[in-house]
């Protein structure tokens, strides 16, 4: 997956956490980065599932994990997983001192019961 339509390696990430969760005071489990525009959203296990919502509203199906040490891509439209792909503009993951789940101070004590399965 070196050159794929819908991936813009130059699109910078929109922040270090889920854009919508940050705006609403929410929390996330894992983060996903839109490979076309850089939008950072929370994963489908997170309560709000903002990465999937971004795909549905924008039509951008390709995301990359925004977790440290993970380079895989996912295509929502085809349910395809890619072990690697083009290198996206840094940063390629959230800050190492940002906890998972995150962000610090907003994760409820019973967070494991609130995950989507």
C-alpha positions in Angstrom: 0.0 0.0 0.0 2.5 2.6 -1.1 0.2 4.9 -3.2 -3.5 4.6 -2.4 -6.2 7.0 -3.6 -7.6 8.8 -0.5 -4.4 9.0 1.4 -2.6 12.3 1.8 0.7 11.7 3.5 1.1 15.5 3.9 -2.1 16.0 5.9 -1.1 16.9 9.5 -3.0 15.4 12.4 -5.7 17.6 13.9 -4.3 17.3 17.4 -3.2 14.7 20.0 -6.6 13.4 20.9 -10.1 12.8 19.5 -11.3 16.2 18.2 -14.9 15.7 19.2 -14.2 14.1 22.6 -11.9 17.0 23.4 -14.7 19.5 22.4 -17.3 17.7 24.4 -15.2 16.7 27.5 -15.4 13.0 26.7 -12.8 10.3 26.7 -11.5 7.6 24.4 -9.9 4.1 24.4 -7.8 4.2 21.3 -7.2 6.8 18.6 -7.4 6.7 14.8 -6.1 9.2 12.2 -7.9 9.8 9.0 -5.3 9.1 6.2 -6.9 11.7 3.9 -7.3 14.8 6.1 -5.6 14.0 9.4 -8.7 14.1 11.6 -8.1 12.4 14.9 -11.1 10.4 16.2 -11.7 7.7 18.8 -11.9 4.0 17.9 -15.1 1.9 17.7 -14.4 0.5 21.2 -14.7 4.0 22.6 -18.1 5.2 23.8 -18.5 7.8 21.0 -16.9 6.1 18.0 -15.9 9.4 16.4 -13.5 7.9 13.8 -16.3 5.9 12.2 -18.6 9.0 12.4 -15.9 11.0 10.5 -15.8 8.3 7.8 -19.6 8.4 7.4 -19.8 12.2 7.3 -16.7 12.9 5.2 -16.4 9.8 3.0 -12.8 9.3 4.0 -12.6 5.5 4.6 -8.9 5.0 5.4 -7.5 5.5 8.9 -4.2 4.7 10.6 -3.8 3.8 14.2 -2.7 6.9 16.2 -1.3 4.6 19.0 2.5 4.5 19.7 4.2 1.6 18.0 1.3 0.8 15.6 1.5 1.5 11.9 -1.5 -0.4 10.5 -4.2 1.1 8.3 -7.9 0.2 8.2 -10.4 0.7 5.4 -13.9 1.2 6.8 -15.5 0.8 3.3 -14.0 -2.6 2.6 -13.2 -3.8 6.1 -9.6 -4.4 5.0 -6.6 -4.3 7.3 -3.2 -3.2 6.0 -0.1 -4.0 8.1 1.6 -0.9 6.7 1.3 1.9 4.2 2.8 5.3 3.3 4.5 7.2 6.0 2.2 10.0 7.2 3.3 13.5 8.4 4.5 13.5 12.0 3.5 13.1 14.6 2.3 9.5 13.8 0.9 8.8 17.2 -0.3 10.5 20.4 2.3 11.7 22.9 3.8 8.8 24.9 2.9 10.5 28.2 -0.8 10.6 27.2 -2.5 7.5 28.8 -4.6 4.9 27.1 -7.5 5.3 27.7 -7.3 9.0 27.8 -7.0 11.8 28.3 -5.8 11.9 31.9 -8.5 13.2 34.2 -11.5 12.4 32.0 -11.5 8.6 32.1 -14.2 7.2 34.4 -13.2 4.6 37.0 -15.6 2.1 35.4 -14.3 2.7 31.9 -13.9 -1.0 31.0 -17.7 -1.4 31.4 -18.4 1.5 29.1 -16.5 0.2 26.1 -18.3 -0.9 23.0 -17.7 -4.6 22.3 
